[in-house]
Amino acid sequence: MLRSLRHQIISFILLTLVLSTIPYYFMLSAGSMRADGGLWVLGVMWCPGIAGMMLQFLERRSLRGLGWGWGNTRHQLWSYLLPLAYATPAYVVVWTTGLGGFPNAEAAAAIRDQFGLGGDSAFVGVAFRFAIVATLGVIAGLLSATGEEIGWRGFLVPRLVTLAGPTRASLFSGSIWALWHFPGIFLLDYNGGTPGWYSATMFFIMVLSISFAFTWLRVASGSLWTGAILHASHNSFIQTFFDRVTVPSGSTPYLTGEFGIGLALTAGITGYLIWRKTMREDQLQATREDEDSPATHER
């Protein structure tokens, strides 16, 4: 069984990498992640999902077992709100210290003009942008995020948890997930406009940290939709709201966004707190299992 799990994990990683070369090739040829209206970004985000479904079907002759059920709505709400919890402090610190401005009047004006809102208040535009991002933005984000999550959390994480436990599963899946983005960071324009090594380092820390949340919610809910919602919420709130309403200064790219130290720190704290919580729960469960074992009662 363990050999089989290892074989499935290795097969998934290799197949994901092979499939990803196709959209990456077209993006590299065009020199931008935004080529063809972002079509190839959508394509690369679905590569893990396609790989996971292919291997699941080969293993079971069915797509069952990937976590299609909804699970507990409480876990889905956690998934939706968690990115706001770790992103908001990072940006508020930047805004209040003057290391980045708020609100971005141009972004506010653009949203007011797009939806025909009256007045010239930047805060009205920011509030309306937040409402749109928090609803339609997250829903639209599920189109791409679900593709990744079918693979990473639907197929990969349950096997890693069974094989090595949740802590190692989080570390391994987070590392693979982060490294999978590196061609976009180093070879394309998926970065914060800072040196490649800096963007890659901050991004790696952030992704590794939030992987503990993804693993915890996947295991607790039994549903891949926690990952899809968390992923879509993260992308929407950070990329489409917080980054857009912040006025950049010279140091802002080093502090904000997925490639800044601010989010790396707040995500790191979040990941640590979740790890502590899940570690205690694992220890309690192990204690209960040990107390209930026949060997314990014989002593």
TIMARFI-405417 format. One record per residue: x, y, z of N, C-alpha, C in turn. Coordinates in nm, 3 decimals. Example, Ala and Ser with C-alpha at 12.3 -4.5 7.8 and 13.67 -1.06 7.14 Angstrom:
// residues 2
DRENVO|n.c1|n.c2|n.c3|ca.c1|ca.c2|ca.c3|c.c1|c.c2|c.c3
DRENVO|1.319|-0.569|0.780|1.230|-0.450|0.780|1.320|-0.330|0.780
DRENVO|1.285|-0.225|0.708|1.367|-0.106|0.714|1.290|0.003|0.787
This chain:
// residues 299
DRENVO|n.c1|n.c2|n.c3|ca.c1|ca.c2|ca.c3|c.c1|c.c2|c.c3
DRENVO|0.084|-0.121|0.000|0.000|0.000|0.000|0.087|0.126|0.000
DRENVO|0.192|0.127|0.088|0.278|0.245|0.094|0.353|0.264|-0.037
DRENVO|0.400|0.153|-0.096|0.467|0.166|-0.224|0.371|0.220|-0.328
DRENVO|0.246|0.174|-0.322|0.146|0.222|-0.416|0.122|0.372|-0.400
DRENVO|0.113|0.420|-0.276|0.093|0.562|-0.251|0.210|0.643|-0.303
DRENVO|0.330|0.597|-0.276|0.448|0.668|-0.326|0.448|0.672|-0.478
DRENVO|0.411|0.562|-0.539|0.405|0.557|-0.686|0.302|0.655|-0.739
DRENVO|0.186|0.663|-0.674|0.082|0.756|-0.717|0.128|0.901|-0.702
DRENVO|0.195|0.932|-0.591|0.242|1.068|-0.566|0.346|1.109|-0.670
DRENVO|0.443|1.022|-0.694|0.547|1.052|-0.793|0.486|1.065|-0.932
DRENVO|0.391|0.977|-0.965|0.325|0.982|-1.097|0.250|1.112|-1.114
DRENVO|0.183|1.156|-1.007|0.108|1.281|-1.014|0.200|1.400|-1.039
DRENVO|0.310|1.407|-0.966|0.403|1.519|-0.981|0.461|1.521|-1.122
DRENVO|0.504|1.406|-1.170|0.564|1.400|-1.304|0.462|1.435|-1.412
DRENVO|0.341|1.382|-1.400|0.239|1.410|-1.502|0.200|1.557|-1.500
DRENVO|0.190|1.617|-1.382|0.159|1.760|-1.372|0.266|1.843|-1.439
DRENVO|0.392|1.808|-1.417|0.502|1.882|-1.478|0.500|1.868|-1.630
DRENVO|0.474|1.748|-1.679|0.471|1.726|-1.824|0.358|1.805|-1.887
DRENVO|0.239|1.798|-1.830|0.124|1.871|-1.884|0.148|2.022|-1.880
DRENVO|0.214|2.069|-1.774|0.235|2.213|-1.757|0.330|2.272|-1.861
DRENVO|0.414|2.187|-1.920|0.507|2.240|-2.020|0.433|2.298|-2.140
DRENVO|0.313|2.249|-2.168|0.239|2.296|-2.286|0.197|2.443|-2.270
DRENVO|0.118|2.478|-2.167|0.083|2.620|-2.152|0.204|2.708|-2.123
DRENVO|0.302|2.655|-2.048|0.421|2.735|-2.022|0.496|2.765|-2.152
DRENVO|0.497|2.671|-2.244|0.564|2.693|-2.372|0.501|2.812|-2.445
DRENVO|0.369|2.818|-2.450|0.303|2.926|-2.522|0.320|3.060|-2.449
DRENVO|0.321|3.058|-2.316|0.344|3.182|-2.243|0.488|3.231|-2.261
DRENVO|0.582|3.138|-2.259|0.722|3.176|-2.279|0.744|3.227|-2.421
DRENVO|0.676|3.168|-2.518|0.688|3.214|-2.656|0.637|3.356|-2.671
DRENVO|0.528|3.388|-2.599|0.470|3.522|-2.604|0.543|3.619|-2.511
DRENVO|0.615|3.565|-2.413|0.689|3.649|-2.319|0.606|3.708|-2.208
DRENVO|0.485|3.654|-2.185|0.399|3.710|-2.082|0.297|3.608|-2.034
DRENVO|0.265|3.614|-1.904|0.158|3.532|-1.849|0.022|3.577|-1.903
DRENVO|0.015|3.700|-1.949|-0.112|3.757|-1.994|-0.141|3.728|-2.142
DRENVO|-0.059|3.648|-2.204|-0.077|3.618|-2.346|-0.213|3.556|-2.373
DRENVO|-0.273|3.596|-2.486|-0.404|3.544|-2.527|-0.510|3.562|-2.420
DRENVO|-0.506|3.678|-2.357|-0.608|3.711|-2.257|-0.605|3.625|-2.133
DRENVO|-0.490|3.567|-2.102|-0.479|3.483|-1.983|-0.525|3.340|-2.003
DRENVO|-0.550|3.302|-2.128|-0.599|3.168|-2.157|-0.500|3.061|-2.111
DRENVO|-0.369|3.087|-2.130|-0.270|2.987|-2.094|-0.249|2.979|-1.944
DRENVO|-0.278|3.087|-1.872|-0.275|3.080|-1.726|-0.385|2.986|-1.677
DRENVO|-0.503|3.000|-1.736|-0.612|2.908|-1.702|-0.572|2.765|-1.735
DRENVO|-0.504|2.748|-1.849|-0.461|2.616|-1.889|-0.363|2.554|-1.791
DRENVO|-0.264|2.632|-1.749|-0.163|2.576|-1.658|-0.224|2.548|-1.522
DRENVO|-0.323|2.628|-1.479|-0.386|2.604|-1.350|-0.472|2.478|-1.350
DRENVO|-0.513|2.433|-1.467|-0.592|2.311|-1.473|-0.505|2.186|-1.490
DRENVO|-0.375|2.203|-1.511|-0.288|2.087|-1.529|-0.285|1.994|-1.408
DRENVO|-0.274|2.046|-1.283|-0.279|1.954|-1.169|-0.411|1.879|-1.160
DRENVO|-0.521|1.948|-1.190|-0.652|1.883|-1.184|-0.667|1.774|-1.288
DRENVO|-0.620|1.801|-1.409|-0.626|1.700|-1.514|-0.540|1.580|-1.478
DRENVO|-0.420|1.606|-1.426|-0.332|1.497|-1.385|-0.396|1.413|-1.274
DRENVO|-0.454|1.480|-1.176|-0.519|1.409|-1.067|-0.635|1.324|-1.112
DRENVO|-0.718|1.380|-1.200|-0.834|1.303|-1.247|-0.792|1.186|-1.335
DRENVO|-0.690|1.205|-1.416|-0.641|1.096|-1.500|-0.591|0.979|-1.413
DRENVO|-0.512|1.010|-1.314|-0.456|0.906|-1.228|-0.563|0.842|-1.139
DRENVO|-0.658|0.923|-1.093|-0.766|0.869|-1.012|-0.849|0.770|-1.094
DRENVO|-0.874|0.804|-1.219|-0.952|0.714|-1.304|-0.874|0.586|-1.334
DRENVO|-0.745|0.600|-1.359|-0.664|0.480|-1.383|-0.657|0.391|-1.260
DRENVO|-0.656|0.452|-1.142|-0.645|0.376|-1.018|-0.776|0.308|-0.982
DRENVO|-0.888|0.380|-0.998|-1.017|0.330|-0.948|-1.124|0.313|-1.054
DRENVO|-1.090|0.348|-1.178|-1.189|0.347|-1.285|-1.309|0.435|-1.250
DRENVO|-1.282|0.537|-1.176|-1.385|0.631|-1.130|-1.317|0.757|-1.081
DRENVO|-1.391|0.868|-1.080|-1.338|0.993|-1.025|-1.381|1.014|-0.881
DRENVO|-1.446|0.912|-0.824|-1.483|0.922|-0.683|-1.359|0.918|-0.595
DRENVO|-1.371|0.981|-0.479|-1.262|0.977|-0.385|-1.171|1.098|-0.387
DRENVO|-1.203|1.195|-0.470|-1.122|1.318|-0.476|-1.172|1.427|-0.382
DRENVO|-1.286|1.399|-0.316|-1.339|1.498|-0.222|-1.443|1.589|-0.283
DRENVO|-1.528|1.534|-0.367|-1.628|1.616|-0.437|-1.739|1.664|-0.345
DRENVO|-1.761|1.596|-0.232|-1.868|1.636|-0.141|-1.844|1.774|-0.081
DRENVO|-1.950|1.839|-0.038|-1.941|1.975|0.015|-1.878|1.979|0.153
DRENVO|-1.906|1.880|0.236|-1.853|1.883|0.372|-1.932|1.977|0.462
DRENVO|-1.869|2.021|0.570|-1.931|2.111|0.666|-1.917|2.255|0.618
DRENVO|-2.029|2.325|0.613|-2.027|2.464|0.566|-1.936|2.552|0.651
DRENVO|-1.919|2.518|0.778|-1.829|2.594|0.866|-1.688|2.596|0.809
DRENVO|-1.643|2.484|0.755|-1.509|2.479|0.697|-1.500|2.562|0.569
DRENVO|-1.610|2.567|0.494|-1.610|2.649|0.373|-1.605|2.797|0.408
DRENVO|-1.671|2.835|0.517|-1.664|2.975|0.561|-1.523|3.011|0.607
DRENVO|-1.458|2.919|0.678|-1.318|2.941|0.715|-1.233|2.962|0.591
DRENVO|-1.257|2.881|0.490|-1.179|2.891|0.367|-1.197|3.027|0.300
DRENVO|-1.318|3.076|0.303|-1.349|3.205|0.240|-1.287|3.322|0.316
DRENVO|-1.292|3.317|0.449|-1.253|3.432|0.531|-1.104|3.435|0.565
DRENVO|-1.038|3.320|0.562|-0.900|3.313|0.607|-0.806|3.408|0.531
DRENVO|-0.815|3.419|0.397|-0.726|3.515|0.328|-0.743|3.658|0.376
DRENVO|-0.865|3.697|0.410|-0.885|3.831|0.465|-0.814|3.845|0.599
DRENVO|-0.815|3.737|0.678|-0.754|3.742|0.810|-0.604|3.761|0.803
DRENVO|-0.536|3.695|0.707|-0.391|3.711|0.703|-0.344|3.822|0.609
DRENVO|-0.429|3.866|0.517|-0.387|3.972|0.425|-0.411|4.111|0.483
DRENVO|-0.523|4.132|0.550|-0.558|4.265|0.598|-0.449|4.328|0.685
DRENVO|-0.394|4.258|0.786|-0.291|4.323|0.868|-0.169|4.368|0.788
DRENVO|-0.128|4.289|0.691|-0.009|4.324|0.612|-0.029|4.455|0.538
DRENVO|-0.147|4.474|0.481|-0.173|4.595|0.404|-0.201|4.715|0.495
DRENVO|-0.270|4.692|0.606|-0.300|4.802|0.698|-0.170|4.863|0.752
DRENVO|-0.073|4.779|0.783|0.057|4.829|0.831|0.122|4.917|0.724
DRENVO|0.119|4.873|0.600|0.178|4.950|0.490|0.105|5.083|0.472
DRENVO|-0.027|5.081|0.480|-0.105|5.203|0.461|-0.081|5.302|0.576
DRENVO|-0.081|5.253|0.699|-0.072|5.343|0.814|0.069|5.397|0.836
DRENVO|0.170|5.328|0.786|0.308|5.377|0.800|0.351|5.464|0.683
DRENVO|0.266|5.476|0.583|0.301|5.557|0.467|0.392|5.489|0.368
DRENVO|0.416|5.359|0.387|0.500|5.284|0.293|0.425|5.249|0.165
DRENVO|0.297|5.272|0.168|0.211|5.258|0.051|0.084|5.338|0.077
DRENVO|0.028|5.397|-0.027|-0.087|5.484|-0.007|-0.219|5.409|-0.011
DRENVO|-0.323|5.473|0.045|-0.460|5.420|0.042|-0.555|5.537|0.060
DRENVO|-0.663|5.541|-0.021|-0.698|5.449|-0.130|-0.638|5.495|-0.262
DRENVO|-0.633|5.405|-0.357|-0.586|5.436|-0.492|-0.700|5.504|-0.568
DRENVO|-0.687|5.634|-0.590|-0.795|5.711|-0.651|-0.824|5.665|-0.793
DRENVO|-0.722|5.625|-0.867|-0.742|5.580|-1.005|-0.823|5.451|-1.009
DRENVO|-0.791|5.357|-0.922|-0.866|5.232|-0.917|-1.009|5.257|-0.875
DRENVO|-1.028|5.348|-0.779|-1.163|5.381|-0.734|-1.244|5.446|-0.845
DRENVO|-1.181|5.539|-0.920|-1.251|5.605|-1.030|-1.288|5.506|-1.139
DRENVO|-1.199|5.410|-1.166|-1.225|5.311|-1.271|-1.347|5.227|-1.238
DRENVO|-1.362|5.185|-1.113|-1.476|5.102|-1.076|-1.604|5.186|-1.074
DRENVO|-1.594|5.314|-1.034|-1.712|5.401|-1.036|-1.760|5.422|-1.179
DRENVO|-1.667|5.447|-1.270|-1.702|5.470|-1.410|-1.760|5.343|-1.473
DRENVO|-1.701|5.228|-1.438|-1.745|5.102|-1.497|-1.889|5.071|-1.462
DRENVO|-1.928|5.104|-1.340|-2.063|5.070|-1.296|-2.154|5.192|-1.286
DRENVO|-2.108|5.306|-1.338|-2.192|5.424|-1.344|-2.228|5.481|-1.208
DRENVO|-2.136|5.474|-1.113|-2.163|5.528|-0.980|-2.140|5.679|-0.981
DRENVO|-2.224|5.750|-0.911|-2.209|5.894|-0.906|-2.107|5.937|-0.802
DRENVO|-2.078|6.066|-0.798|-1.988|6.121|-0.699|-1.842|6.100|-0.735
DRENVO|-1.755|6.150|-0.647|-1.612|6.138|-0.673|-1.537|6.087|-0.551
DRENVO|-1.609|6.023|-0.460|-1.545|5.972|-0.339|-1.466|5.845|-0.371
DRENVO|-1.338|5.848|-0.336|-1.254|5.730|-0.358|-1.301|5.614|-0.271
DRENVO|-1.349|5.646|-0.153|-1.389|5.539|-0.060|-1.514|5.467|-0.111
DRENVO|-1.601|5.537|-0.181|-1.717|5.470|-0.242|-1.671|5.369|-0.345
DRENVO|-1.576|5.411|-0.428|-1.522|5.321|-0.529|-1.453|5.201|-0.467
DRENVO|-1.378|5.222|-0.359|-1.308|5.113|-0.292|-1.408|5.016|-0.230
DRENVO|-1.511|5.071|-0.166|-1.612|4.985|-0.103|-1.686|4.902|-0.207
DRENVO|-1.715|4.963|-0.320|-1.786|4.891|-0.426|-1.694|4.784|-0.486
DRENVO|-1.567|4.818|-0.504|-1.473|4.717|-0.554|-1.465|4.597|-0.459
DRENVO|-1.461|4.625|-0.329|-1.456|4.516|-0.232|-1.579|4.427|-0.245
DRENVO|-1.696|4.489|-0.258|-1.820|4.411|-0.269|-1.819|4.323|-0.393
DRENVO|-1.770|4.377|-0.504|-1.764|4.300|-0.628|-1.664|4.186|-0.616
DRENVO|-1.546|4.215|-0.562|-1.442|4.113|-0.547|-1.488|4.003|-0.452
DRENVO|-1.554|4.042|-0.342|-1.596|3.946|-0.241|-1.707|3.853|-0.289
DRENVO|-1.775|3.890|-0.395|-1.885|3.808|-0.445|-1.850|3.752|-0.583
DRENVO|-1.867|3.834|-0.685|-1.845|3.788|-0.822|-1.700|3.750|-0.846
DRENVO|-1.607|3.824|-0.783|-1.465|3.795|-0.803|-1.427|3.657|-0.754
DRENVO|-1.473|3.621|-0.635|-1.441|3.489|-0.579|-1.508|3.379|-0.660
DRENVO|-1.632|3.402|-0.700|-1.703|3.302|-0.781|-1.630|3.279|-0.913
DRENVO|-1.590|3.387|-0.980|-1.515|3.374|-1.105|-1.381|3.306|-1.082
DRENVO|-1.319|3.335|-0.967|-1.190|3.276|-0.936|-1.195|3.125|-0.920
DRENVO|-1.312|3.072|-0.888|-1.327|2.928|-0.873|-1.303|2.854|-1.005
DRENVO|-1.324|2.921|-1.117|-1.305|2.857|-1.247|-1.162|2.808|-1.263
DRENVO|-1.066|2.887|-1.223|-0.926|2.848|-1.234|-0.877|2.776|-1.109
DRENVO|-0.916|2.824|-0.991|-0.867|2.765|-0.867|-0.907|2.619|-0.852
DRENVO|-1.027|2.585|-0.897|-1.073|2.447|-0.886|-0.983|2.352|-0.963
DRENVO|-0.931|2.398|-1.077|-0.841|2.314|-1.155|-0.719|2.273|-1.076
DRENVO|-0.658|2.368|-1.007|-0.542|2.334|-0.924|-0.582|2.245|-0.809
DRENVO|-0.693|2.279|-0.743|-0.727|2.211|-0.619|-0.772|2.067|-0.637
DRENVO|-0.828|2.033|-0.752|-0.859|1.892|-0.779|-0.731|1.809|-0.770
DRENVO|-0.622|1.868|-0.817|-0.494|1.798|-0.813|-0.425|1.808|-0.679
DRENVO|-0.396|1.930|-0.633|-0.317|1.947|-0.511|-0.389|1.892|-0.389
DRENVO|-0.511|1.937|-0.364|-0.580|1.895|-0.243|-0.676|1.778|-0.266
DRENVO|-0.726|1.762|-0.387|-0.814|1.649|-0.412|-0.738|1.518|-0.421
DRENVO|-0.629|1.517|-0.498|-0.553|1.394|-0.521|-0.430|1.383|-0.430
DRENVO|-0.345|1.485|-0.428|-0.214|1.473|-0.365|-0.218|1.472|-0.213
DRENVO|-0.281|1.571|-0.152|-0.273|1.587|-0.006|-0.326|1.467|0.071
DRENVO|-0.443|1.409|0.037|-0.487|1.291|0.113|-0.386|1.178|0.112
DRENVO|-0.318|1.157|0.001|-0.219|1.050|-0.007|-0.096|1.084|0.078
DRENVO|-0.056|1.211|0.076|0.057|1.253|0.158|0.025|1.242|0.307
DRENVO|-0.097|1.280|0.345|-0.137|1.270|0.486|-0.134|1.125|0.531
DRENVO|-0.187|1.035|0.448|-0.186|0.893|0.482|-0.043|0.840|0.493
DRENVO|0.042|0.886|0.407|0.180|0.835|0.402|0.268|0.895|0.510
DRENVO|0.253|1.026|0.537|0.350|1.095|0.622|0.290|1.182|0.731
DRENVO|0.158|1.195|0.738|0.097|1.281|0.838|0.077|1.422|0.786
DRENVO|-0.006|1.501|0.855|-0.044|1.634|0.803|0.070|1.735|0.798
DRENVO|0.163|1.730|0.894|0.272|1.829|0.893|0.362|1.810|0.772
DRENVO|0.409|1.689|0.750|0.494|1.663|0.635|0.416|1.678|0.504
DRENVO|0.288|1.644|0.508|0.205|1.662|0.388|0.197|1.809|0.350
DRENVO|0.183|1.895|0.450|0.176|2.040|0.425|0.308|2.091|0.370
DRENVO|0.418|2.048|0.431|0.550|2.094|0.388|0.581|2.046|0.246
DRENVO|0.552|1.921|0.218|0.585|1.867|0.086|0.495|1.925|-0.022
DRENVO|0.365|1.924|0.001|0.272|1.977|-0.101|0.295|2.126|-0.121
DRENVO|0.324|2.200|-0.013|0.349|2.343|-0.026|0.475|2.371|-0.105
DRENVO|0.578|2.291|-0.084|0.704|2.310|-0.157|0.685|2.283|-0.306
DRENVO|0.620|2.172|-0.339|0.595|2.139|-0.479|0.508|2.245|-0.545
DRENVO|0.406|2.288|-0.473|0.313|2.389|-0.525|0.386|2.520|-0.553
DRENVO|0.474|2.562|-0.462|0.549|2.686|-0.482|0.648|2.674|-0.597
DRENVO|0.724|2.565|-0.601|0.823|2.547|-0.706|0.760|2.539|-0.844
DRENVO|0.639|2.487|-0.851|0.567|2.477|-0.977|0.541|2.615|-1.038
DRENVO|0.538|2.719|-0.953|0.518|2.857|-1.001|0.647|2.925|-1.045
DRENVO|0.761|2.866|-1.013|0.888|2.935|-1.035|0.917|2.972|-1.181
DRENVO|0.878|2.890|-1.281|0.901|2.936|-1.419|0.833|3.070|-1.448
DRENVO|0.713|3.090|-1.392|0.645|3.217|-1.411|0.715|3.332|-1.341
DRENVO|0.778|3.303|-1.226|0.847|3.407|-1.151|0.978|3.445|-1.217
DRENVO|1.057|3.346|-1.256|1.191|3.372|-1.307|1.195|3.398|-1.458
DRENVO|1.104|3.337|-1.533|1.110|3.346|-1.678|1.001|3.434|-1.739
DRENVO|0.898|3.464|-1.661|0.787|3.545|-1.713|0.764|3.664|-1.620
DRENVO|0.643|3.717|-1.621|0.614|3.838|-1.545|0.526|3.812|-1.423
DRENVO|0.532|3.691|-1.369|0.458|3.659|-1.248|0.549|3.686|-1.128
DRENVO|0.563|3.812|-1.092|0.648|3.852|-0.981|0.607|3.992|-0.936
DRENVO|0.672|4.039|-0.832|0.634|4.168|-0.775|0.711|4.286|-0.829
DRENVO|0.788|4.266|-0.936|0.870|4.373|-0.988|0.997|4.392|-0.907
DRENVO|1.027|4.297|-0.821|1.149|4.298|-0.741|1.245|4.195|-0.801
DRENVO|1.370|4.188|-0.755|1.460|4.084|-0.806|1.399|3.945|-0.794
DRENVO|1.429|3.860|-0.892|1.367|3.728|-0.895|1.387|3.649|-0.769
DRENVO|1.507|3.654|-0.711|1.534|3.576|-0.590|1.446|3.622|-0.474
DRENVO|1.420|3.755|-0.470|1.339|3.807|-0.360|1.192|3.765|-0.378
DRENVO|1.139|3.785|-0.498|1.000|3.745|-0.525|0.980|3.596|-0.497
DRENVO|1.075|3.513|-0.544|1.063|3.369|-0.527|1.070|3.330|-0.379
DRENVO|1.158|3.394|-0.303|1.172|3.361|-0.161|1.046|3.396|-0.083
DRENVO|0.994|3.518|-0.102|0.874|3.558|-0.030|0.754|3.473|-0.071
DRENVO|0.745|3.445|-0.200|0.635|3.362|-0.250|0.643|3.222|-0.190
DRENVO|0.763|3.165|-0.186|0.780|3.030|-0.132|0.738|3.024|0.015
DRENVO|0.780|3.123|0.094|0.744|3.126|0.236|0.593|3.137|0.252
DRENVO|0.531|3.224|0.174|0.387|3.242|0.184|0.312|3.114|0.148
DRENVO|0.347|3.053|0.035|0.277|2.933|-0.011|0.298|2.818|0.087
DRENVO|0.421|2.800|0.134|0.448|2.694|0.232|0.365|2.716|0.358
DRENVO|0.351|2.839|0.401|0.276|2.871|0.523|0.127|2.842|0.508
DRENVO|0.068|2.890|0.398|-0.077|2.870|0.384|-0.111|2.726|0.349
DRENVO|-0.012|2.647|0.312|-0.039|2.506|0.284|-0.090|2.433|0.408
DRENVO|-0.050|2.480|0.527|-0.102|2.420|0.650|-0.252|2.442|0.662
DRENVO|-0.299|2.559|0.618|-0.443|2.586|0.618|-0.514|2.497|0.517
DRENVO|-0.457|2.485|0.398|-0.518|2.402|0.295|-0.529|2.257|0.341
DRENVO|-0.422|2.205|0.401|-0.422|2.066|0.447|-0.521|2.045|0.560
DRENVO|-0.517|2.135|0.658|-0.609|2.124|0.772|-0.754|2.122|0.727
DRENVO|-0.792|2.215|0.641|-0.931|2.224|0.597|-0.970|2.106|0.510
DRENVO|-0.876|2.057|0.429|-0.906|1.940|0.345|-0.932|1.817|0.431
DRENVO|-0.847|1.796|0.531|-0.863|1.679|0.617|-0.987|1.692|0.706
DRENVO|-1.009|1.811|0.762|-1.122|1.831|0.853|-1.256|1.820|0.782
DRENVO|-1.263|1.866|0.658|-1.390|1.869|0.586|-1.412|1.747|0.498
DRENVO|-1.302|1.685|0.452|-1.314|1.577|0.355|-1.351|1.628|0.217
DRENVO|-1.340|1.758|0.196|-1.386|1.820|0.072|-1.275|1.899|0.005
DRENVO|-1.261|1.882|-0.126|-1.165|1.963|-0.201|-1.214|2.106|-0.220
DRENVO|-1.344|2.129|-0.194|-1.399|2.264|-0.213|-1.346|2.363|-0.112
DRENVO|-1.297|2.315|0.003|-1.232|2.409|0.095|-1.109|2.468|0.027
DRENVO|-1.031|2.385|-0.042|-0.914|2.434|-0.113|-0.951|2.527|-0.226
DRENVO|-1.055|2.492|-0.302|-1.096|2.574|-0.415|-1.142|2.712|-0.369
DRENVO|-1.221|2.716|-0.261|-1.271|2.844|-0.210|-1.157|2.925|-0.150
DRENVO|-1.072|2.861|-0.070|-0.958|2.933|-0.011|-0.867|2.989|-0.119
DRENVO|-0.840|2.909|-0.221|-0.754|2.952|-0.332|-0.816|3.070|-0.407
DRENVO|-0.945|3.059|-0.440|-1.013|3.166|-0.513|-1.023|3.292|-0.429
DRENVO|-1.050|3.277|-0.300|-1.060|3.392|-0.210|-0.924|3.461|-0.197
DRENVO|-0.820|3.383|-0.180|-0.684|3.438|-0.172|-0.649|3.519|-0.296
DRENVO|-0.666|3.459|-0.413|-0.633|3.529|-0.537|-0.715|3.655|-0.556
DRENVO|-0.844|3.645|-0.527|-0.934|3.758|-0.552|-0.905|3.875|-0.458
DRENVO|-0.899|3.848|-0.329|-0.880|3.956|-0.233|-0.742|4.020|-0.246
DRENVO|-0.638|3.940|-0.264|-0.503|3.995|-0.267|-0.473|4.060|-0.401
DRENVO|-0.493|3.986|-0.510|-0.455|4.036|-0.642|-0.552|4.141|-0.696
DRENVO|-0.681|4.122|-0.669|-0.783|4.207|-0.733|-0.833|4.319|-0.644
DRENVO|-0.816|4.303|-0.512|-0.860|4.411|-0.423|-0.742|4.483|-0.357
DRENVO|-0.673|4.416|-0.266|-0.570|4.485|-0.188|-0.461|4.546|-0.276
DRENVO|-0.411|4.470|-0.373|-0.306|4.525|-0.459|-0.356|4.644|-0.541
DRENVO|-0.482|4.639|-0.583|-0.536|4.744|-0.671|-0.567|4.873|-0.595
DRENVO|-0.605|4.862|-0.467|-0.642|4.984|-0.394|-0.523|5.045|-0.320
DRENVO|-0.406|4.985|-0.334|-0.285|5.038|-0.271|-0.207|5.124|-0.371
DRENVO|-0.167|5.241|-0.327|-0.085|5.330|-0.410|0.062|5.293|-0.386
DRENVO|0.131|5.243|-0.488|0.269|5.198|-0.465|0.367|5.314|-0.452
DRENVO|0.466|5.293|-0.367|0.581|5.382|-0.358|0.705|5.300|-0.392
DRENVO|0.821|5.353|-0.369|0.942|5.281|-0.407|0.959|5.147|-0.340
DRENVO|0.921|5.136|-0.212|0.942|5.011|-0.137|0.820|4.920|-0.134
DRENVO|0.707|4.968|-0.183|0.584|4.890|-0.172|0.592|4.750|-0.232
DRENVO|0.650|4.731|-0.350|0.656|4.595|-0.405|0.731|4.496|-0.317
DRENVO|0.820|4.546|-0.232|0.893|4.457|-0.141|0.811|4.418|-0.019
DRENVO|0.698|4.487|0.001|0.621|4.470|0.123|0.486|4.403|0.101
DRENVO|0.422|4.429|-0.012|0.285|4.384|-0.034|0.278|4.277|-0.141
DRENVO|0.158|4.223|-0.156|0.134|4.124|-0.260|0.192|3.987|-0.225
DRENVO|0.176|3.895|-0.317|0.222|3.758|-0.295|0.374|3.746|-0.294
DRENVO|0.442|3.853|-0.334|0.588|3.849|-0.343|0.654|3.945|-0.245
DRENVO|0.575|3.994|-0.147|0.627|4.088|-0.049|0.643|4.024|0.088
DRENVO|0.726|4.086|0.170|0.756|4.029|0.301|0.638|4.039|0.398
DRENVO|0.550|4.138|0.376|0.436|4.155|0.466|0.347|4.032|0.467
DRENVO|0.308|3.987|0.351|0.220|3.871|0.341|0.292|3.743|0.381
DRENVO|0.423|3.736|0.353|0.501|3.620|0.397|0.498|3.608|0.549
DRENVO|0.507|3.722|0.618|0.507|3.720|0.764|0.370|3.684|0.820
DRENVO|0.265|3.749|0.771|0.132|3.722|0.826|0.084|3.581|0.790
DRENVO|0.118|3.534|0.670|0.085|3.397|0.633|0.165|3.299|0.717
DRENVO|0.291|3.335|0.747|0.373|3.249|0.831|0.315|3.234|0.970
DRENVO|0.268|3.343|1.028|0.206|3.338|1.160|0.079|3.252|1.154
DRENVO|-0.001|3.272|1.050|-0.124|3.194|1.034|-0.092|3.046|1.022
DRENVO|0.006|3.012|0.939|0.044|2.873|0.922|0.092|2.810|1.052
DRENVO|0.169|2.886|1.129|0.219|2.835|1.257|0.104|2.808|1.354
DRENVO|0.011|2.901|1.363|-0.102|2.883|1.455|-0.186|2.762|1.415
DRENVO|-0.206|2.744|1.286|-0.283|2.627|1.240|-0.205|2.500|1.268
DRENVO|-0.075|2.503|1.246|0.009|2.386|1.275|0.000|2.348|1.422
DRENVO|0.005|2.449|1.511|-0.007|2.421|1.654|-0.141|2.359|1.687
DRENVO|-0.245|2.411|1.627|-0.380|2.357|1.651|-0.391|2.214|1.603
DRENVO|-0.350|2.190|1.480|-0.363|2.055|1.424|-0.267|1.959|1.492
DRENVO|-0.149|2.006|1.535|-0.055|1.921|1.606|-0.116|1.873|1.736
DRENVO|-0.180|1.962|1.810|-0.243|1.923|1.936|-0.355|1.823|1.912
DRENVO|-0.436|1.848|1.806|-0.545|1.756|1.775|-0.492|1.619|1.738
DRENVO|-0.382|1.615|1.662|-0.321|1.488|1.624|-0.269|1.415|1.748
DRENVO|-0.209|1.489|1.841|-0.156|1.427|1.962|-0.270|1.370|2.047
DRENVO|-0.380|1.446|2.057|-0.494|1.397|2.134|-0.553|1.272|2.072
DRENVO|-0.565|1.272|1.938|-0.619|1.156|1.868|-0.527|1.035|1.888
DRENVO|-0.396|1.057|1.878|-0.301|0.947|1.898|-0.310|0.893|2.040
DRENVO|-0.331|0.983|2.139|-0.344|0.939|2.277|-0.468|0.855|2.296
DRENVO|-0.581|0.901|2.235|-0.705|0.824|2.246|-0.689|0.686|2.185
DRENVO|-0.627|0.680|2.067|-0.609|0.552|2.000|-0.521|0.460|2.082
DRENVO|-0.418|0.517|2.148|-0.328|0.436|2.230|-0.402|0.383|2.354
DRENVO|-0.487|0.469|2.414|-0.562|0.428|2.533|-0.664|0.320|2.499
DRENVO|-0.717|0.324|2.377|-0.818|0.228|2.337|-0.760|0.098|2.284
DRENVO|-0.627|0.092|2.267|-0.567|-0.025|2.207|-0.568|-0.141|2.305
DRENVO|-0.578|-0.265|2.256|-0.578|-0.382|2.345|-0.455|-0.389|2.433
DRENVO|-0.339|-0.350|2.376|-0.216|-0.356|2.452|-0.223|-0.268|2.577
DRENVO|-0.291|-0.154|2.565|-0.303|-0.063|2.679|-0.383|-0.127|2.790
DRENVO|-0.495|-0.193|2.753|-0.582|-0.253|2.854|-0.517|-0.374|2.919
DRENVO|-0.421|-0.437|2.852|-0.356|-0.554|2.908|-0.254|-0.516|3.016
DRENVO|-0.204|-0.392|3.011|-0.101|-0.353|3.106|-0.160|-0.335|3.246
